[in-house]
Amino acid sequence: MRIFTFVLCLVLAGTMYNFWYGKNGWKDYKELQHRIAVLEAENHALLDRNNLITSEIRDLQEGYEGIEEIARSDFGYIRQNETFVRFIPRADSRKRKATNGN
């Protein structure tokens, strides 16, 4: 009976070792879960970026407002008969603000 109990304990210990540390065991399972979570987060970020690009493409295909916005912001274009005004603060006013702490 003692030999049977001893053999049974060895079988149980071997099974538990394989469960925790063996190939496709608990440790591998947890590592794969973590890797899946990281990849799902990356996929979600890429999906958001793709949706943004898709909406931008749709805006560019449907009308000229998107093209005009890009031309104005990226290239500085202005329309005909339109006046471009740029305000540049004076250098002495910037120094005065810096010394006053404002």
Secondary structure as UniProt FT lines:
FT   HELIX           2..21
FT   TURN            23..24
FT   HELIX           26..62
FT   HELIX           65..75
FT   TURN            80..81
FT   HELIX           91..100
//
